[in-house]
Amino acid sequence: MKKTLCLYYSRTGTTKEAMTRLADVLGCSLRSYTDGRKRTGALGYLGCCFASMKKFIDVNIDGEPDLEKYDRVIIGMPVWVEGPCIMGKSLLMKYGKQFNKEVYYVVTQMGTSDYTKKIYALDEYIGRPSNGHISLRTKDNDYLKEIEAFAETLKEEE
Ligand SMILES: Cc1cc2nc3c(=O)[nH]c(=O)nc-3n(C[C@H](O)[C@H](O)[C@H](O)COP(=O)(O)O)c2cc1C
């Protein structure tokens, strides 16, 4: 069985919910990553918009796990301002080279736009092609069912 770590950033709980379900189905570790700033409410939303203009924000993984011991890392992040959020991008900039085996992305978004190209552009930070991704549309959609199906495909690879 592959030793798997699920990581997520979540402002309002949706990505956390999806990643929690994924980790439950896979029976693997789950940790959050964050810049430590509270980003709730309207002011928090505005802060996210400003943060999205930055090139990098220092994020840390809860509990600072030893990343090199995992065979597979699955990174959850929401879309902010038409692309994967700066927190996810910064996580990959900081730790990407330590994700030295399989890497998957789980991206949550409100709308129906296709961000696939921008998501795979994150591969630049791991220095090689990632192993796959799923985009979950959260509005009027059973995204938990979708993440469960995704988890089953990952289980088949074990
Ligand atoms: C600052 C900001 C910008 C966003 N921009 C987009 C966007 O461009 N497209 C989209 O589909 N959703 C956008 N969203 C919605 C989130 O991607 C979506 O609600 C996501 O599931 C939230 O995840 P969370 O609850 O884990 O924070 C945006 C959210 C925030 C806070």
The ligand as a MOL file (V3000), in Angstrom:
LIG
                    3D

  0  0  0     0  0            999 V3000
M  V30 BEGIN CTAB
M  V30 COUNTS 31 33 0 0 0
M  V30 BEGIN ATOM
M  V30 1 C -10.5730 35.4130 -3.2210 0
M  V30 2 C -11.3790 34.3260 -3.8620 0
M  V30 3 C -11.4290 34.2520 -5.2480 0
M  V30 4 C -12.1490 33.2220 -5.8750 0
M  V30 5 N -12.1180 33.1370 -7.2390 0
M  V30 6 C -12.7750 32.1330 -7.8640 0
M  V30 7 C -12.7010 31.9960 -9.2910 0
M  V30 8 O -12.0320 32.7440 -9.9820 0
M  V30 9 N -13.3910 30.9670 -9.8620 0
M  V30 10 C -14.1500 30.0920 -9.1220 0
M  V30 11 O -14.7540 29.1940 -9.7000 0
M  V30 12 N -14.2080 30.1840 -7.7590 0
M  V30 13 C -13.5480 31.1860 -7.1320 0
M  V30 14 N -13.5990 31.2960 -5.7570 0
M  V30 15 C -14.4230 30.3450 -5.0050 0
M  V30 16 C -13.6320 29.2350 -4.3450 0
M  V30 17 O -12.6800 28.6640 -5.2080 0
M  V30 18 C -14.5470 28.1010 -3.8840 0
M  V30 19 O -15.6180 28.6170 -3.1620 0
M  V30 20 C -13.7700 27.0820 -3.0700 0
M  V30 21 O -14.4430 25.8520 -3.0760 0
M  V30 22 C -13.5750 27.5260 -1.6340 0
M  V30 23 O -12.8120 26.5770 -0.9240 0
M  V30 24 P -12.5980 26.6410 0.6620 0
M  V30 25 O -13.9760 26.6290 1.2730 0
M  V30 26 O -11.8310 25.4250 0.9680 0
M  V30 27 O -11.8790 27.9130 0.9650 0
M  V30 28 C -12.8860 32.2860 -5.0990 0
M  V30 29 C -12.8160 32.3860 -3.6860 0
M  V30 30 C -12.0810 33.3790 -3.0870 0
M  V30 31 C -12.0150 33.4370 -1.5930 0
M  V30 END ATOM
M  V30 BEGIN BOND
M  V30 1 1 1 2
M  V30 2 1 2 3
M  V30 3 2 2 30
M  V30 4 2 3 4
M  V30 5 1 4 5
M  V30 6 1 4 28
M  V30 7 2 5 6
M  V30 8 1 6 7
M  V30 9 1 6 13
M  V30 10 2 7 8
M  V30 11 1 7 9
M  V30 12 1 9 10
M  V30 13 2 10 11
M  V30 14 1 10 12
M  V30 15 2 12 13
M  V30 16 1 13 14
M  V30 17 1 14 15
M  V30 18 1 14 28
M  V30 19 1 15 16
M  V30 20 1 16 17
M  V30 21 1 16 18
M  V30 22 1 18 19
M  V30 23 1 18 20
M  V30 24 1 20 21
M  V30 25 1 20 22
M  V30 26 1 22 23
M  V30 27 1 23 24
M  V30 28 2 24 25
M  V30 29 1 24 26
M  V30 30 1 24 27
M  V30 31 2 28 29
M  V30 32 1 29 30
M  V30 33 1 30 31
M  V30 END BOND
M  V30 END CTAB
M  END
